[in-house]
C-alpha cells in the first residue's frame, strides 16, 4: 500500500479524542506514549509500531513486511495477521507483568 492510502478516509478513533486543536503538543506526546506501550507488547512477536505523519501508523515485522494501520482499534488484527500468531493485549498475565514494570 502506498503511504498516501494510509491517510485517506481516516476517521478519528476514540483514542485520539480529548485534546483540542490548540493542544497539539499534548496530543503528540500522548500518541507517542501509546506507541511505546503498544511496542512493549508487539515486541513479543518481533513487531514494531511507528507513527506515520500523526495520522496513522506503520506496523513492521522483523522480516521487513509493513502494513499501514489506521488506528489502534485495527492494530491488533493487523498484528495477528502480520505475525501469524494471536496477540492478546488484555491477557491478565501480560498486564500483570506490565504493571510491575517487567519486560513484556
Phi and psi restraints in degrees (range 20) as a CNS / XPLOR table:
assign (resid 1 and name C) (resid 2 and name N)
       (resid 2 and name CA) (resid 2 and name C) 1.0 -75.3 20.0 2
assign (resid 2 and name N) (resid 2 and name CA)
       (resid 2 and name C) (resid 3 and name N) 1.0 157.7 20.0 2
assign (resid 2 and name C) (resid 3 and name N)
       (resid 3 and name CA) (resid 3 and name C) 1.0 -60.1 20.0 2
assign (resid 3 and name N) (resid 3 and name CA)
       (resid 3 and name C) (resid 4 and name N) 1.0 -32.9 20.0 2
assign (resid 3 and name C) (resid 4 and name N)
       (resid 4 and name CA) (resid 4 and name C) 1.0 -66.0 20.0 2
assign (resid 4 and name N) (resid 4 and name CA)
       (resid 4 and name C) (resid 5 and name N) 1.0 -35.1 20.0 2
assign (resid 4 and name C) (resid 5 and name N)
       (resid 5 and name CA) (resid 5 and name C) 1.0 -61.9 20.0 2
assign (resid 5 and name N) (resid 5 and name CA)
       (resid 5 and name C) (resid 6 and name N) 1.0 -27.2 20.0 2
assign (resid 5 and name C) (resid 6 and name N)
       (resid 6 and name CA) (resid 6 and name C) 1.0 -70.4 20.0 2
assign (resid 6 and name N) (resid 6 and name CA)
       (resid 6 and name C) (resid 7 and name N) 1.0 -15.3 20.0 2
assign (resid 6 and name C) (resid 7 and name N)
       (resid 7 and name CA) (resid 7 and name C) 1.0 -108.7 20.0 2
assign (resid 7 and name N) (resid 7 and name CA)
       (resid 7 and name C) (resid 8 and name N) 1.0 -14.2 20.0 2
assign (resid 7 and name C) (resid 8 and name N)
       (resid 8 and name CA) (resid 8 and name C) 1.0 -78.5 20.0 2
assign (resid 8 and name N) (resid 8 and name CA)
       (resid 8 and name C) (resid 9 and name N) 1.0 140.4 20.0 2
assign (resid 8 and name C) (resid 9 and name N)
       (resid 9 and name CA) (resid 9 and name C) 1.0 71.1 20.0 2
assign (resid 9 and name N) (resid 9 and name CA)
       (resid 9 and name C) (resid 10 and name N) 1.0 16.5 20.0 2
assign (resid 9 and name C) (resid 10 and name N)
       (resid 10 and name CA) (resid 10 and name C) 1.0 -71.3 20.0 2
assign (resid 10 and name N) (resid 10 and name CA)
       (resid 10 and name C) (resid 11 and name N) 1.0 132.1 20.0 2
assign (resid 10 and name C) (resid 11 and name N)
       (resid 11 and name CA) (resid 11 and name C) 1.0 -112.1 20.0 2
assign (resid 11 and name N) (resid 11 and name CA)
       (resid 11 and name C) (resid 12 and name N) 1.0 149.7 20.0 2
assign (resid 11 and name C) (resid 12 and name N)
       (resid 12 and name CA) (resid 12 and name C) 1.0 -65.7 20.0 2
assign (resid 12 and name N) (resid 12 and name CA)
       (resid 12 and name C) (resid 13 and name N) 1.0 139.7 20.0 2
assign (resid 12 and name C) (resid 13 and name N)
       (resid 13 and name CA) (resid 13 and name C) 1.0 -103.6 20.0 2
assign (resid 13 and name N) (resid 13 and name CA)
       (resid 13 and name C) (resid 14 and name N) 1.0 156.2 20.0 2
assign (resid 13 and name C) (resid 14 and name N)
       (resid 14 and name CA) (resid 14 and name C) 1.0 -59.5 20.0 2
assign (resid 14 and name N) (resid 14 and name CA)
       (resid 14 and name C) (resid 15 and name N) 1.0 -25.1 20.0 2
assign (resid 14 and name C) (resid 15 and name N)
       (resid 15 and name CA) (resid 15 and name C) 1.0 -72.2 20.0 2
assign (resid 15 and name N) (resid 15 and name CA)
       (resid 15 and name C) (resid 16 and name N) 1.0 -14.6 20.0 2
assign (resid 15 and name C) (resid 16 and name N)
       (resid 16 and name CA) (resid 16 and name C) 1.0 -97.7 20.0 2
assign (resid 16 and name N) (resid 16 and name CA)
       (resid 16 and name C) (resid 17 and name N) 1.0 -6.1 20.0 2
assign (resid 16 and name C) (resid 17 and name N)
       (resid 17 and name CA) (resid 17 and name C) 1.0 -78.2 20.0 2
assign (resid 17 and name N) (resid 17 and name CA)
       (resid 17 and name C) (resid 18 and name N) 1.0 166.0 20.0 2
assign (resid 17 and name C) (resid 18 and name N)
       (resid 18 and name CA) (resid 18 and name C) 1.0 107.0 20.0 2
assign (resid 18 and name N) (resid 18 and name CA)
       (resid 18 and name C) (resid 19 and name N) 1.0 -9.1 20.0 2
assign (resid 18 and name C) (resid 19 and name N)
       (resid 19 and name CA) (resid 19 and name C) 1.0 -123.7 20.0 2
assign (resid 19 and name N) (resid 19 and name CA)
       (resid 19 and name C) (resid 20 and name N) 1.0 142.0 20.0 2
assign (resid 19 and name C) (resid 20 and name N)
       (resid 20 and name CA) (resid 20 and name C) 1.0 -81.0 20.0 2
assign (resid 20 and name N) (resid 20 and name CA)
       (resid 20 and name C) (resid 21 and name N) 1.0 166.9 20.0 2
assign (resid 20 and name C) (resid 21 and name N)
       (resid 21 and name CA) (resid 21 and name C) 1.0 -61.5 20.0 2
assign (resid 21 and name N) (resid 21 and name CA)
       (resid 21 and name C) (resid 22 and name N) 1.0 -30.4 20.0 2
assign (resid 21 and name C) (resid 22 and name N)
       (resid 22 and name CA) (resid 22 and name C) 1.0 -73.2 20.0 2
assign (resid 22 and name N) (resid 22 and name CA)
       (resid 22 and name C) (resid 23 and name N) 1.0 -14.7 20.0 2
assign (resid 22 and name C) (resid 23 and name N)
       (resid 23 and name CA) (resid 23 and name C) 1.0 -101.0 20.0 2
assign (resid 23 and name N) (resid 23 and name CA)
       (resid 23 and name C) (resid 24 and name N) 1.0 44.1 20.0 2
assign (resid 23 and name C) (resid 24 and name N)
       (resid 24 and name CA) (resid 24 and name C) 1.0 -61.2 20.0 2
assign (resid 24 and name N) (resid 24 and name CA)
       (resid 24 and name C) (resid 25 and name N) 1.0 -41.2 20.0 2
assign (resid 24 and name C) (resid 25 and name N)
       (resid 25 and name CA) (resid 25 and name C) 1.0 -63.8 20.0 2
assign (resid 25 and name N) (resid 25 and name CA)
       (resid 25 and name C) (resid 26 and name N) 1.0 -42.6 20.0 2
assign (resid 25 and name C) (resid 26 and name N)
       (resid 26 and name CA) (resid 26 and name C) 1.0 -65.7 20.0 2
assign (resid 26 and name N) (resid 26 and name CA)
       (resid 26 and name C) (resid 27 and name N) 1.0 -40.1 20.0 2
assign (resid 26 and name C) (resid 27 and name N)
       (resid 27 and name CA) (resid 27 and name C) 1.0 -63.3 20.0 2
assign (resid 27 and name N) (resid 27 and name CA)
       (resid 27 and name C) (resid 28 and name N) 1.0 -41.0 20.0 2
assign (resid 27 and name C) (resid 28 and name N)
       (resid 28 and name CA) (resid 28 and name C) 1.0 -65.7 20.0 2
assign (resid 28 and name N) (resid 28 and name CA)
       (resid 28 and name C) (resid 29 and name N) 1.0 -44.0 20.0 2
assign (resid 28 and name C) (resid 29 and name N)
       (resid 29 and name CA) (resid 29 and name C) 1.0 -59.9 20.0 2
assign (resid 29 and name N) (resid 29 and name CA)
       (resid 29 and name C) (resid 30 and name N) 1.0 -44.5 20.0 2
assign (resid 29 and name C) (resid 30 and name N)
       (resid 30 and name CA) (resid 30 and name C) 1.0 -64.2 20.0 2
assign (resid 30 and name N) (resid 30 and name CA)
       (resid 30 and name C) (resid 31 and name N) 1.0 -38.4 20.0 2
assign (resid 30 and name C) (resid 31 and name N)
       (resid 31 and name CA) (resid 31 and name C) 1.0 -61.2 20.0 2
assign (resid 31 and name N) (resid 31 and name CA)
       (resid 31 and name C) (resid 32 and name N) 1.0 -45.9 20.0 2
assign (resid 31 and name C) (resid 32 and name N)
       (resid 32 and name CA) (resid 32 and name C) 1.0 -69.5 20.0 2
assign (resid 32 and name N) (resid 32 and name CA)
       (resid 32 and name C) (resid 33 and name N) 1.0 -29.8 20.0 2
assign (resid 32 and name C) (resid 33 and name N)
       (resid 33 and name CA) (resid 33 and name C) 1.0 -66.3 20.0 2
assign (resid 33 and name N) (resid 33 and name CA)
       (resid 33 and name C) (resid 34 and name N) 1.0 -42.4 20.0 2
assign (resid 33 and name C) (resid 34 and name N)
       (resid 34 and name CA) (resid 34 and name C) 1.0 -64.8 20.0 2
assign (resid 34 and name N) (resid 34 and name CA)
       (resid 34 and name C) (resid 35 and name N) 1.0 -39.1 20.0 2
assign (resid 34 and name C) (resid 35 and name N)
       (resid 35 and name CA) (resid 35 and name C) 1.0 -63.0 20.0 2
assign (resid 35 and name N) (resid 35 and name CA)
       (resid 35 and name C) (resid 36 and name N) 1.0 -43.9 20.0 2
assign (resid 35 and name C) (resid 36 and name N)
       (resid 36 and name CA) (resid 36 and name C) 1.0 -61.9 20.0 2
assign (resid 36 and name N) (resid 36 and name CA)
       (resid 36 and name C) (resid 37 and name N) 1.0 -42.6 20.0 2
assign (resid 36 and name C) (resid 37 and name N)
       (resid 37 and name CA) (resid 37 and name C) 1.0 -63.6 20.0 2
assign (resid 37 and name N) (resid 37 and name CA)
       (resid 37 and name C) (resid 38 and name N) 1.0 -45.5 20.0 2
assign (resid 37 and name C) (resid 38 and name N)
       (resid 38 and name CA) (resid 38 and name C) 1.0 -60.8 20.0 2
assign (resid 38 and name N) (resid 38 and name CA)
       (resid 38 and name C) (resid 39 and name N) 1.0 -39.1 20.0 2
assign (resid 38 and name C) (resid 39 and name N)
       (resid 39 and name CA) (resid 39 and name C) 1.0 -66.5 20.0 2
assign (resid 39 and name N) (resid 39 and name CA)
       (resid 39 and name C) (resid 40 and name N) 1.0 -27.2 20.0 2
assign (resid 39 and name C) (resid 40 and name N)
       (resid 40 and name CA) (resid 40 and name C) 1.0 -62.9 20.0 2
assign (resid 40 and name N) (resid 40 and name CA)
       (resid 40 and name C) (resid 41 and name N) 1.0 -38.1 20.0 2
assign (resid 40 and name C) (resid 41 and name N)
       (resid 41 and name CA) (resid 41 and name C) 1.0 -81.6 20.0 2
assign (resid 41 and name N) (resid 41 and name CA)
       (resid 41 and name C) (resid 42 and name N) 1.0 -44.0 20.0 2
assign (resid 41 and name C) (resid 42 and name N)
       (resid 42 and name CA) (resid 42 and name C) 1.0 -63.9 20.0 2
assign (resid 42 and name N) (resid 42 and name CA)
       (resid 42 and name C) (resid 43 and name N) 1.0 -29.1 20.0 2
assign (resid 42 and name C) (resid 43 and name N)
       (resid 43 and name CA) (resid 43 and name C) 1.0 -59.9 20.0 2
assign (resid 43 and name N) (resid 43 and name CA)
       (resid 43 and name C) (resid 44 and name N) 1.0 -25.4 20.0 2
assign (resid 43 and name C) (resid 44 and name N)
       (resid 44 and name CA) (resid 44 and name C) 1.0 -61.4 20.0 2
assign (resid 44 and name N) (resid 44 and name CA)
       (resid 44 and name C) (resid 45 and name N) 1.0 -28.7 20.0 2
assign (resid 44 and name C) (resid 45 and name N)
       (resid 45 and name CA) (resid 45 and name C) 1.0 -107.5 20.0 2
assign (resid 45 and name N) (resid 45 and name CA)
       (resid 45 and name C) (resid 46 and name N) 1.0 16.8 20.0 2
assign (resid 45 and name C) (resid 46 and name N)
       (resid 46 and name CA) (resid 46 and name C) 1.0 58.9 20.0 2
assign (resid 46 and name N) (resid 46 and name CA)
       (resid 46 and name C) (resid 47 and name N) 1.0 39.4 20.0 2
assign (resid 46 and name C) (resid 47 and name N)
       (resid 47 and name CA) (resid 47 and name C) 1.0 -112.2 20.0 2
assign (resid 47 and name N) (resid 47 and name CA)
       (resid 47 and name C) (resid 48 and name N) 1.0 159.1 20.0 2
assign (resid 47 and name C) (resid 48 and name N)
       (resid 48 and name CA) (resid 48 and name C) 1.0 -142.9 20.0 2
assign (resid 48 and name N) (resid 48 and name CA)
       (resid 48 and name C) (resid 49 and name N) 1.0 136.9 20.0 2
assign (resid 48 and name C) (resid 49 and name N)
       (resid 49 and name CA) (resid 49 and name C) 1.0 -108.8 20.0 2
assign (resid 49 and name N) (resid 49 and name CA)
       (resid 49 and name C) (resid 50 and name N) 1.0 136.2 20.0 2
assign (resid 49 and name C) (resid 50 and name N)
       (resid 50 and name CA) (resid 50 and name C) 1.0 -133.4 20.0 2
assign (resid 50 and name N) (resid 50 and name CA)
       (resid 50 and name C) (resid 51 and name N) 1.0 153.6 20.0 2
assign (resid 50 and name C) (resid 51 and name N)
       (resid 51 and name CA) (resid 51 and name C) 1.0 -70.8 20.0 2
assign (resid 51 and name N) (resid 51 and name CA)
       (resid 51 and name C) (resid 52 and name N) 1.0 145.6 20.0 2
assign (resid 51 and name C) (resid 52 and name N)
       (resid 52 and name CA) (resid 52 and name C) 1.0 -126.3 20.0 2
assign (resid 52 and name N) (resid 52 and name CA)
       (resid 52 and name C) (resid 53 and name N) 1.0 94.6 20.0 2
assign (resid 52 and name C) (resid 53 and name N)
       (resid 53 and name CA) (resid 53 and name C) 1.0 55.4 20.0 2
assign (resid 53 and name N) (resid 53 and name CA)
       (resid 53 and name C) (resid 54 and name N) 1.0 31.0 20.0 2
assign (resid 53 and name C) (resid 54 and name N)
       (resid 54 and name CA) (resid 54 and name C) 1.0 65.9 20.0 2
assign (resid 54 and name N) (resid 54 and name CA)
       (resid 54 and name C) (resid 55 and name N) 1.0 8.1 20.0 2
assign (resid 54 and name C) (resid 55 and name N)
       (resid 55 and name CA) (resid 55 and name C) 1.0 -116.0 20.0 2
assign (resid 55 and name N) (resid 55 and name CA)
       (resid 55 and name C) (resid 56 and name N) 1.0 -28.5 20.0 2
assign (resid 55 and name C) (resid 56 and name N)
       (resid 56 and name CA) (resid 56 and name C) 1.0 -154.7 20.0 2
assign (resid 56 and name N) (resid 56 and name CA)
       (resid 56 and name C) (resid 57 and name N) 1.0 -165.6 20.0 2
assign (resid 56 and name C) (resid 57 and name N)
       (resid 57 and name CA) (resid 57 and name C) 1.0 -134.1 20.0 2
assign (resid 57 and name N) (resid 57 and name CA)
       (resid 57 and name C) (resid 58 and name N) 1.0 159.3 20.0 2
assign (resid 57 and name C) (resid 58 and name N)
       (resid 58 and name CA) (resid 58 and name C) 1.0 -118.7 20.0 2
assign (resid 58 and name N) (resid 58 and name CA)
       (resid 58 and name C) (resid 59 and name N) 1.0 124.3 20.0 2
assign (resid 58 and name C) (resid 59 and name N)
       (resid 59 and name CA) (resid 59 and name C) 1.0 -103.8 20.0 2
assign (resid 59 and name N) (resid 59 and name CA)
       (resid 59 and name C) (resid 60 and name N) 1.0 125.1 20.0 2
assign (resid 59 and name C) (resid 60 and name N)
       (resid 60 and name CA) (resid 60 and name C) 1.0 -122.1 20.0 2
assign (resid 60 and name N) (resid 60 and name CA)
       (resid 60 and name C) (resid 61 and name N) 1.0 146.0 20.0 2
assign (resid 60 and name C) (resid 61 and name N)
       (resid 61 and name CA) (resid 61 and name C) 1.0 -100.8 20.0 2
assign (resid 61 and name N) (resid 61 and name CA)
       (resid 61 and name C) (resid 62 and name N) 1.0 168.7 20.0 2
assign (resid 61 and name C) (resid 62 and name N)
       (resid 62 and name CA) (resid 62 and name C) 1.0 -66.5 20.0 2
assign (resid 62 and name N) (resid 62 and name CA)
       (resid 62 and name C) (resid 63 and name N) 1.0 -20.0 20.0 2
assign (resid 62 and name C) (resid 63 and name N)
       (resid 63 and name CA) (resid 63 and name C) 1.0 -91.3 20.0 2
assign (resid 63 and name N) (resid 63 and name CA)
       (resid 63 and name C) (resid 64 and name N) 1.0 -0.6 20.0 2
assign (resid 63 and name C) (resid 64 and name N)
       (resid 64 and name CA) (resid 64 and name C) 1.0 98.8 20.0 2
assign (resid 64 and name N) (resid 64 and name CA)
       (resid 64 and name C) (resid 65 and name N) 1.0 -2.5 20.0 2
assign (resid 64 and name C) (resid 65 and name N)
       (resid 65 and name CA) (resid 65 and name C) 1.0 -68.3 20.0 2
assign (resid 65 and name N) (resid 65 and name CA)
       (resid 65 and name C) (resid 66 and name N) 1.0 144.2 20.0 2
assign (resid 65 and name C) (resid 66 and name N)
       (resid 66 and name CA) (resid 66 and name C) 1.0 -136.4 20.0 2
assign (resid 66 and name N) (resid 66 and name CA)
       (resid 66 and name C) (resid 67 and name N) 1.0 144.7 20.0 2
assign (resid 66 and name C) (resid 67 and name N)
       (resid 67 and name CA) (resid 67 and name C) 1.0 -134.6 20.0 2
assign (resid 67 and name N) (resid 67 and name CA)
       (resid 67 and name C) (resid 68 and name N) 1.0 140.1 20.0 2
assign (resid 67 and name C) (resid 68 and name N)
       (resid 68 and name CA) (resid 68 and name C) 1.0 -80.7 20.0 2
assign (resid 68 and name N) (resid 68 and name CA)
       (resid 68 and name C) (resid 69 and name N) 1.0 137.4 20.0 2
assign (resid 68 and name C) (resid 69 and name N)
       (resid 69 and name CA) (resid 69 and name C) 1.0 -124.0 20.0 2
assign (resid 69 and name N) (resid 69 and name CA)
       (resid 69 and name C) (resid 70 and name N) 1.0 124.2 20.0 2
assign (resid 69 and name C) (resid 70 and name N)
       (resid 70 and name CA) (resid 70 and name C) 1.0 -72.7 20.0 2
assign (resid 70 and name N) (resid 70 and name CA)
       (resid 70 and name C) (resid 71 and name N) 1.0 -36.7 20.0 2
assign (resid 70 and name C) (resid 71 and name N)
       (resid 71 and name CA) (resid 71 and name C) 1.0 -158.7 20.0 2
assign (resid 71 and name N) (resid 71 and name CA)
       (resid 71 and name C) (resid 72 and name N) 1.0 173.3 20.0 2
assign (resid 71 and name C) (resid 72 and name N)
       (resid 72 and name CA) (resid 72 and name C) 1.0 -68.2 20.0 2
assign (resid 72 and name N) (resid 72 and name CA)
       (resid 72 and name C) (resid 73 and name N) 1.0 -21.0 20.0 2
assign (resid 72 and name C) (resid 73 and name N)
       (resid 73 and name CA) (resid 73 and name C) 1.0 -65.0 20.0 2
assign (resid 73 and name N) (resid 73 and name CA)
       (resid 73 and name C) (resid 74 and name N) 1.0 -31.3 20.0 2
assign (resid 73 and name C) (resid 74 and name N)
       (resid 74 and name CA) (resid 74 and name C) 1.0 -91.2 20.0 2
assign (resid 74 and name N) (resid 74 and name CA)
       (resid 74 and name C) (resid 75 and name N) 1.0 -10.5 20.0 2
assign (resid 74 and name C) (resid 75 and name N)
       (resid 75 and name CA) (resid 75 and name C) 1.0 -58.0 20.0 2
assign (resid 75 and name N) (resid 75 and name CA)
       (resid 75 and name C) (resid 76 and name N) 1.0 -50.9 20.0 2
assign (resid 75 and name C) (resid 76 and name N)
       (resid 76 and name CA) (resid 76 and name C) 1.0 -68.4 20.0 2
assign (resid 76 and name N) (resid 76 and name CA)
       (resid 76 and name C) (resid 77 and name N) 1.0 -34.0 20.0 2
assign (resid 76 and name C) (resid 77 and name N)
       (resid 77 and name CA) (resid 77 and name C) 1.0 -64.4 20.0 2
assign (resid 77 and name N) (resid 77 and name CA)
       (resid 77 and name C) (resid 78 and name N) 1.0 -43.3 20.0 2
assign (resid 77 and name C) (resid 78 and name N)
       (resid 78 and name CA) (resid 78 and name C) 1.0 -67.1 20.0 2
assign (resid 78 and name N) (resid 78 and name CA)
       (resid 78 and name C) (resid 79 and name N) 1.0 -39.5 20.0 2
assign (resid 78 and name C) (resid 79 and name N)
       (resid 79 and name CA) (resid 79 and name C) 1.0 -63.8 20.0 2
assign (resid 79 and name N) (resid 79 and name CA)
       (resid 79 and name C) (resid 80 and name N) 1.0 -41.8 20.0 2
assign (resid 79 and name C) (resid 80 and name N)
       (resid 80 and name CA) (resid 80 and name C) 1.0 -59.2 20.0 2
assign (resid 80 and name N) (resid 80 and name CA)
       (resid 80 and name C) (resid 81 and name N) 1.0 -45.9 20.0 2
assign (resid 80 and name C) (resid 81 and name N)
       (resid 81 and name CA) (resid 81 and name C) 1.0 -65.9 20.0 2
assign (resid 81 and name N) (resid 81 and name CA)
       (resid 81 and name C) (resid 82 and name N) 1.0 -42.2 20.0 2
assign (resid 81 and name C) (resid 82 and name N)
       (resid 82 and name CA) (resid 82 and name C) 1.0 -72.4 20.0 2
assign (resid 82 and name N) (resid 82 and name CA)
       (resid 82 and name C) (resid 83 and name N) 1.0 -36.0 20.0 2
assign (resid 82 and name C) (resid 83 and name N)
       (resid 83 and name CA) (resid 83 and name C) 1.0 -89.4 20.0 2
assign (resid 83 and name N) (resid 83 and name CA)
       (resid 83 and name C) (resid 84 and name N) 1.0 -23.3 20.0 2
assign (resid 83 and name C) (resid 84 and name N)
       (resid 84 and name CA) (resid 84 and name C) 1.0 79.4 20.0 2
assign (resid 84 and name N) (resid 84 and name CA)
       (resid 84 and name C) (resid 85 and name N) 1.0 9.4 20.0 2
assign (resid 84 and name C) (resid 85 and name N)
       (resid 85 and name CA) (resid 85 and name C) 1.0 -132.2 20.0 2
assign (resid 85 and name N) (resid 85 and name CA)
       (resid 85 and name C) (resid 86 and name N) 1.0 158.5 20.0 2
assign (resid 85 and name C) (resid 86 and name N)
       (resid 86 and name CA) (resid 86 and name C) 1.0 -87.2 20.0 2
assign (resid 86 and name N) (resid 86 and name CA)
       (resid 86 and name C) (resid 87 and name N) 1.0 122.9 20.0 2
assign (resid 86 and name C) (resid 87 and name N)
       (resid 87 and name CA) (resid 87 and name C) 1.0 -105.1 20.0 2
assign (resid 87 and name N) (resid 87 and name CA)
       (resid 87 and name C) (resid 88 and name N) 1.0 129.0 20.0 2
assign (resid 87 and name C) (resid 88 and name N)
       (resid 88 and name CA) (resid 88 and name C) 1.0 -118.5 20.0 2
assign (resid 88 and name N) (resid 88 and name CA)
       (resid 88 and name C) (resid 89 and name N) 1.0 99.8 20.0 2
assign (resid 88 and name C) (resid 89 and name N)
       (resid 89 and name CA) (resid 89 and name C) 1.0 -69.0 20.0 2
assign (resid 89 and name N) (resid 89 and name CA)
       (resid 89 and name C) (resid 90 and name N) 1.0 -8.4 20.0 2
assign (resid 89 and name C) (resid 90 and name N)
       (resid 90 and name CA) (resid 90 and name C) 1.0 -107.5 20.0 2
assign (resid 90 and name N) (resid 90 and name CA)
       (resid 90 and name C) (resid 91 and name N) 1.0 13.5 20.0 2
assign (resid 90 and name C) (resid 91 and name N)
       (resid 91 and name CA) (resid 91 and name C) 1.0 -60.3 20.0 2
assign (resid 91 and name N) (resid 91 and name CA)
       (resid 91 and name C) (resid 92 and name N) 1.0 123.0 20.0 2
assign (resid 91 and name C) (resid 92 and name N)
       (resid 92 and name CA) (resid 92 and name C) 1.0 -55.5 20.0 2
assign (resid 92 and name N) (resid 92 and name CA)
       (resid 92 and name C) (resid 93 and name N) 1.0 -40.1 20.0 2
assign (resid 92 and name C) (resid 93 and name N)
       (resid 93 and name CA) (resid 93 and name C) 1.0 -64.8 20.0 2
assign (resid 93 and name N) (resid 93 and name CA)
       (resid 93 and name C) (resid 94 and name N) 1.0 -41.9 20.0 2
assign (resid 93 and name C) (resid 94 and name N)
       (resid 94 and name CA) (resid 94 and name C) 1.0 -64.0 20.0 2
assign (resid 94 and name N) (resid 94 and name CA)
       (resid 94 and name C) (resid 95 and name N) 1.0 -45.1 20.0 2
assign (resid 94 and name C) (resid 95 and name N)
       (resid 95 and name CA) (resid 95 and name C) 1.0 -62.0 20.0 2
assign (resid 95 and name N) (resid 95 and name CA)
       (resid 95 and name C) (resid 96 and name N) 1.0 -39.1 20.0 2
assign (resid 95 and name C) (resid 96 and name N)
       (resid 96 and name CA) (resid 96 and name C) 1.0 -62.3 20.0 2
assign (resid 96 and name N) (resid 96 and name CA)
       (resid 96 and name C) (resid 97 and name N) 1.0 -45.1 20.0 2
assign (resid 96 and name C) (resid 97 and name N)
       (resid 97 and name CA) (resid 97 and name C) 1.0 -62.6 20.0 2
assign (resid 97 and name N) (resid 97 and name CA)
       (resid 97 and name C) (resid 98 and name N) 1.0 -40.5 20.0 2
assign (resid 97 and name C) (resid 98 and name N)
       (resid 98 and name CA) (resid 98 and name C) 1.0 -66.2 20.0 2
assign (resid 98 and name N) (resid 98 and name CA)
       (resid 98 and name C) (resid 99 and name N) 1.0 -39.3 20.0 2
assign (resid 98 and name C) (resid 99 and name N)
       (resid 99 and name CA) (resid 99 and name C) 1.0 -65.9 20.0 2
assign (resid 99 and name N) (resid 99 and name CA)
       (resid 99 and name C) (resid 100 and name N) 1.0 -33.5 20.0 2
assign (resid 99 and name C) (resid 100 and name N)
       (resid 100 and name CA) (resid 100 and name C) 1.0 -82.2 20.0 2
assign (resid 100 and name N) (resid 100 and name CA)
       (resid 100 and name C) (resid 101 and name N) 1.0 -0.3 20.0 2
assign (resid 100 and name C) (resid 101 and name N)
       (resid 101 and name CA) (resid 101 and name C) 1.0 77.4 20.0 2
assign (resid 101 and name N) (resid 101 and name CA)
       (resid 101 and name C) (resid 102 and name N) 1.0 12.9 20.0 2
assign (resid 101 and name C) (resid 102 and name N)
       (resid 102 and name CA) (resid 102 and name C) 1.0 -83.3 20.0 2
assign (resid 102 and name N) (resid 102 and name CA)
       (resid 102 and name C) (resid 103 and name N) 1.0 154.5 20.0 2
assign (resid 102 and name C) (resid 103 and name N)
       (resid 103 and name CA) (resid 103 and name C) 1.0 -60.0 20.0 2
assign (resid 103 and name N) (resid 103 and name CA)
       (resid 103 and name C) (resid 104 and name N) 1.0 141.7 20.0 2
